[in-house]
Amino acid sequence: MNEALNTIFTAVLTIAVPVVSGLIIQAVQKVTDAIVAKTQSETVAQILAEISEAVERAVYSTSQTYVDSLKASGEFTEAAQRLALQKALDACLNSLSQSAKDYIQSTAGDVNKYLTTQIEAEVKAQKIWTPTAAIVK
């Protein structure tokens, strides 16, 4: 009887160990994949926040240091607008980390073109949401 139980127990273990091992390996892989996905999502979120803040600061700074004075003196010409855009682009590029630039390159292609579009959108947003624009007449 003991020998029969030993034989059955050995057969069950021979089948169960590879199956259980496979399940454990799959569970570990799923946990690892989830950790990697979460880490990648957090990294992308940080990069997107960095890009957004860099664009916002570059536009605000350029407006404060360059555009506002030219508008006040009536000298904000088309050439001055192009220069303001370039100043904002330069400021933005200087403040971005290399990983943010690499992310833009890998997802959007041309970094300058992408940032120029974002800067133009931010200029429009800041025009709409300035305190004077919010005053109801």
C-alpha positions in Angstrom: 0.0 0.0 0.0 2.8 2.4 0.9 4.5 1.7 -2.4 1.3 2.4 -4.3 0.9 5.7 -2.5 4.5 6.6 -3.1 4.1 5.9 -6.8 0.9 8.0 -7.0 2.5 10.8 -5.0 5.5 10.8 -7.3 3.3 10.9 -10.4 1.3 13.8 -9.1 4.4 15.7 -8.1 6.0 15.0 -11.5 2.9 16.6 -13.2 2.2 19.3 -10.6 5.7 20.8 -10.2 6.1 21.9 -13.8 2.5 23.2 -13.9 2.9 25.2 -10.7 6.3 26.4 -11.7 4.8 27.7 -15.0 2.1 29.5 -13.1 4.5 31.1 -10.8 6.7 32.2 -13.7 3.6 33.7 -15.5 2.6 35.5 -12.3 6.0 37.0 -11.8 6.1 38.1 -15.4 2.7 39.8 -15.1 3.8 41.6 -12.0 7.0 42.7 -13.7 5.1 43.9 -16.7 2.8 45.9 -14.5 5.7 47.5 -12.7 7.4 48.4 -16.0 4.1 49.8 -17.5 3.5 51.9 -14.4 7.1 53.2 -14.4 6.9 54.1 -18.1 3.5 55.9 -17.6 4.9 57.9 -14.7 8.0 58.8 -16.7 5.9 59.9 -19.7 3.7 61.9 -17.4 6.7 63.6 -15.9 8.1 64.4 -19.3 4.8 65.8 -20.6 4.5 68.0 -17.5 8.1 69.2 -18.1 7.3 70.1 -21.7 4.1 71.9 -20.8 5.8 73.9 -18.0 8.7 74.8 -20.3 6.4 76.1 -23.0 4.3 78.0 -20.6 7.3 79.6 -18.9 9.0 80.4 -22.2 5.9 82.2 -23.6 5.3 84.1 -20.3 8.9 85.2 -20.0 9.1 86.3 -23.7 5.9 88.3 -23.3 7.1 90.0 -20.1 10.7 90.8 -21.3 10.1 91.5 -25.0 6.6 91.5 -26.4 4.9 93.8 -23.8 7.3 96.7 -24.3 7.1 96.5 -28.1 3.4 96.5 -28.0 3.3 99.4 -25.6 5.5 101.4 -28.0 3.6 100.3 -31.1 6.6 98.5 -32.5 5.4 94.9 -32.5 5.7 94.2 -36.2 5.6 90.9 -38.1 9.4 90.7 -37.8 9.2 91.3 -34.1 6.6 88.5 -33.8 8.9 86.1 -35.6 11.7 87.1 -33.3 9.5 86.7 -30.2 8.6 83.2 -31.4 12.3 82.4 -31.8 13.1 83.7 -28.4 10.4 81.6 -26.8 11.5 78.5 -28.8 15.1 79.1 -27.6 14.1 79.6 -24.0 12.0 76.4 -24.2 14.7 74.4 -25.7 17.2 75.6 -23.1 15.0 74.6 -20.3 14.1 71.1 -21.5 16.0 68.1 -20.4 17.6 65.8 -23.1 15.1 63.1 -22.2 12.2 65.4 -22.9 13.7 66.4 -26.3 14.3 62.7 -27.0 10.7 61.9 -26.2 9.4 64.6 -28.5 11.8 63.4 -31.3 10.5 59.8 -30.9 6.8 60.7 -30.7 6.4 63.8 -32.9 9.5 63.9 -35.0 10.8 67.4 -35.4 11.4 68.9 -32.0 11.4 72.6 -33.2 8.2 72.2 -35.2 6.4 70.5 -32.3 7.5 73.1 -29.8 6.7 76.0 -32.2 3.1 74.6 -32.4 2.9 74.3 -28.6 4.2 77.8 -28.2 1.7 79.3 -30.6 -1.1 77.5 -28.8 0.2 78.8 -25.4 0.4 82.4 -26.7 -3.3 82.1 -27.7 -4.2 80.5 -24.4 -2.4 83.3 -22.4 -4.1 86.0 -24.5 -7.5 84.4 -23.7 -6.8 83.9 -19.9 -5.0 87.2 -19.0 -6.5 89.0 -16.1 -7.6 91.9 -18.4 -9.3 89.5 -20.7 -11.3 88.1 -17.8 -12.7 91.5 -16.8 -16.4 91.7 -17.8 -17.2 95.1 -19.2 
